[in-house]
Amino acid sequence: MAASGFSKKGFEVTIDDGCLNISAESSSSNEEKDDNYTRKEFSYNSFEKRLQLPKRR
């Protein structure tokens, strides 16, 4: 499974109530100052996938 823009270490993997949960979040910001203006940019991304696991016999 690929999720561009996320580092491998940023993923959280859990199993809850028979589901495999995979999630990640990332954010970044940039600020540029000049004599006449200040420009700020930011971004926030999230990824979440839930997969139902097969029942155990």
N, C-alpha and C positions, 0 to 999 in steps of 0.2 A: 504494500500500500504506500503510495507516495502523497505527500502534502508539501508542495513547494512553499518556500519562505519560512519553514520551521526547522529548527535544529533537532537532531536526534535526541539530545538530552532534555529538550523541553516538553516531551510527551509524558502524559500520565496514563497509565494502563491499570484498570481495575476490573474486577469481576463482581457483579452485584445482581442478585436475584436471577441468575441464569443468563446474564448478558455480559459480554465483553465490551467494556467502555474504553475508548481511546480518545484523548483530547489533548489540545495544545493551545497556547495563547502566545502572541508576540506583539510587541509595541515598539515604536521608535519615534523620536522627535528630532527636529533640526531647527535651529534658530540662526538667522542672519541679520546682523545689525549694520546699519549704514547711518550717515548723518541725517538723512531725510526720512528714513523708515526703518521699521523692524518687521521682518517676515518670519513667521513660525509655521512649521509644517509638522504634522503628526499622523501616525497611522496605527491602527489596531486591527489585528486579525485573530480569528479564533477558528478552531477546527474541532469537530466532534463527530464520532462515529460509534454507533451501537450495533453490535451483532449478537443475535440470539444464538446461544450455544445449544448443541443437541442435548436431549435428555439422556441422563445416565441410565443404564439398564441394571 
